[in-house]
Amino acid sequence: MVINSLNGNVINSNQVYIHDDILEELSFNRLEKKIHLSLLTEDRSERFSIDFLNVIGFEMTSCDF
């Protein structure tokens, strides 16, 4: 799914709620300017991917609780 001004409201809905999902993969390709996320829903019933294109920067903090 490509998110644009016509369907951007789907991000602010219950259809896409990644807060409690399980992050399976995160990759950043600097040459292609792309971030790829693979997620599994909290109840493990559905798997999906999100790709961010034309990324101009990426910063990540990793905490070990």
N, C-alpha and C positions, 0 to 999 in steps of 0.2 A: 504494500500500500504506500503510495506517495502522499504525504501530508502537505496540503497547500491551503490557500485561503478559503477554498470551497468546503473542505472537510476537516479543517483544523480543530473544530469543536470536539472531535472524537478523542483527542488527547486529554481533554478536560471532562472525561466521562468515566463511567464504570466499565466501559468496553476495554479501555487500556488503563490498567492500574498496576504499575510495576513496583510500588513501594514494598509489598510483601512477597514479591516473586523471588525465585531462586536464580541467581546469576550463574549461568553455566560457563559462559565464555565472554571475554571482552578482548577485542583486538583493535589496535590502532595501526593503520598503514599510512605513514607520513608521506610516502611518495604518491600514493593514490588519493591522499587527503580524505580518508575514510575511517570511521569507527564502526565496528560491528559488535552488537550485543546479542547473545543467545540466552533466552530466559525460559524458565519452567514455572508454571503457575504454582502458587502455594500448595494447592491440593494435588499437584502433579498430574492434572488431567489434560493440560494443554501446553505445548511448547511453541514458542514463536521467536522471531528475530527482528531486530531493528537495525537499520543501517543509516548512519549519518553521513551525508555526502558533502564535499567541498568544505571540510573542516579546516578552520584556520588556526586552531589551537586546542590543546588537550592538557589538562592537569588532573592528577589523581592523588588522593590521599589514602593510604592503606593503614588501617588500625588493627592491631592484634589485641583483642579484648580477652 
